[in-house]
């Protein structure tokens, strides 16, 4: 929860997901913004 608060408590519309053969990640704002890898 601290990370969410550090980024201004964004709503769910601010997040996106990248899914490819080599990468699965959730990101904030845009694909070049902060991201968190998902387990494969």
For each residue, the residues with C-beta under 8 A, 3 or more apart:
1: 4 5
2: 5 6
3: 6 7
4: 1 7 9 10
5: 1 2 8 9
6: 2 3
7: 3 4 10 28 34
8: 5
9: 4 5
10: 4 7 14 15 28 29
11: 14
12: 15
13:
14: 10 11 28 29
15: 10 12 26 27 28
16: 26 27 30 31
17: 24 25 26 27
18: 23 24 25 27 31 35
19: 23 24
20: 23 24
21:
22:
23: 18 19 20 37
24: 17 18 19 20 37 38 39 40
25: 17 18 35 36 37 38
26: 15 16 17 35 36 38
27: 15 16 17 18 30 31 32 33 34 35 36
28: 7 10 14 15 33 34 35
29: 10 14 33 34
30: 16 27 33
31: 16 18 27 35
32: 27
33: 27 28 29 30
34: 7 27 28 29
35: 18 25 26 27 28 31
36: 25 26 27
37: 23 24 25
38: 24 25 26
39: 24
40: 24
